[in-house]
Amino acid sequence: MGPSIAVLPLLDVNRGVLELRLAGSWHSYHVADAPALASALANAVGSPRWDARARELSVRIPRSGMPAGQAVIFSLSEFSLALPSARLVG
């Protein structure tokens, strides 16, 4: 991982969407395994870290013999549209 920053992610497990507030604006990302990310966040040892260049979220989880925990890395895909393209009809 390159330089990273501590973040407080918002996760919608049902849609597989993670939102991060970066530089004063919200960014939405797709995560392939949202339940695994939710579990890692629930058990995190410290703040998750975001690497913008690699588009990876690193979450440290407890591991025996590892005081700082073990890093679990989730690759994220940024949504290209800020607003949904679906429309309600009727």
C-alpha positions as CSV (number, residue, x, y, z in Angstrom):
1,M,0.0,0.0,0.0
2,G,1.1,3.6,-0.7
3,P,0.4,6.5,1.6
4,S,-2.9,6.1,3.3
5,I,-5.3,8.1,5.5
6,A,-7.5,7.1,8.4
7,V,-11.2,7.1,7.4
8,L,-14.6,6.4,8.9
9,P,-16.4,4.4,6.2
10,L,-20.2,4.0,5.8
11,L,-21.2,0.6,4.4
12,D,-24.4,-0.6,2.9
13,V,-24.0,-4.4,3.1
14,N,-27.1,-5.1,1.0
15,R,-26.0,-3.0,-2.0
16,G,-22.3,-3.6,-1.5
17,V,-21.6,0.2,-1.4
18,L,-19.0,1.8,0.7
19,E,-19.0,5.6,1.1
20,L,-16.0,7.7,2.2
21,R,-15.8,11.4,2.9
22,L,-12.5,12.5,1.2
23,A,-11.3,16.1,0.9
24,G,-14.8,17.4,1.9
25,S,-16.9,15.4,-0.5
26,W,-18.5,12.0,-0.5
27,H,-17.2,9.2,-2.8
28,S,-19.1,5.9,-3.4
29,Y,-17.3,2.6,-4.1
30,H,-18.4,-0.9,-4.8
31,V,-17.1,-3.7,-2.6
32,A,-17.3,-7.2,-3.9
33,D,-17.5,-8.9,-0.5
34,A,-19.5,-6.5,1.7
35,P,-20.3,-9.1,4.5
36,A,-16.6,-9.8,4.9
37,L,-15.9,-6.0,5.1
38,A,-18.7,-5.5,7.6
39,S,-17.2,-8.3,9.8
40,A,-13.7,-6.8,9.5
41,L,-15.0,-3.3,10.4
42,A,-16.9,-4.7,13.4
43,N,-13.8,-6.3,14.8
44,A,-11.3,-3.7,13.7
45,V,-8.2,-2.8,15.8
46,G,-7.9,0.9,15.1
47,S,-9.2,3.0,12.2
48,P,-9.4,1.7,8.7
49,R,-7.0,3.3,6.3
50,W,-7.7,4.4,2.7
51,D,-5.1,4.2,-0.1
52,A,-6.4,6.4,-2.9
53,R,-3.8,5.3,-5.5
54,A,-4.5,1.6,-5.1
55,R,-8.2,2.1,-4.2
56,E,-7.8,-0.2,-1.3
57,L,-9.2,-0.1,2.2
58,S,-7.0,-1.7,4.9
59,V,-8.7,-2.9,8.1
60,R,-6.6,-4.4,10.9
61,I,-8.3,-7.3,12.7
62,P,-7.1,-9.1,15.9
63,R,-4.7,-12.0,15.5
64,S,-3.0,-14.0,18.2
65,G,0.7,-13.0,18.6
66,M,0.2,-9.8,16.5
67,P,-0.3,-6.8,18.9
68,A,-1.1,-4.4,16.0
69,G,-3.5,-7.0,14.3
70,Q,-3.4,-8.4,10.8
71,A,-4.2,-6.1,7.8
72,V,-7.1,-7.3,5.6
73,I,-7.2,-5.4,2.4
74,F,-10.3,-4.7,0.3
75,S,-10.1,-3.5,-3.3
76,L,-12.9,-1.0,-4.2
77,S,-14.3,0.2,-7.5
78,E,-15.4,3.8,-7.7
79,F,-18.9,4.4,-9.2
80,S,-18.6,6.6,-12.3
81,L,-21.9,8.4,-11.7
82,A,-22.5,10.6,-8.7
83,L,-26.3,10.0,-9.0
84,P,-28.1,6.8,-9.8
85,S,-29.2,6.4,-13.4
86,A,-32.5,4.6,-12.6
87,R,-35.8,6.5,-12.7
88,L,-39.1,5.8,-11.1
89,V,-42.0,5.6,-13.6
90,G,-45.6,5.7,-12.7
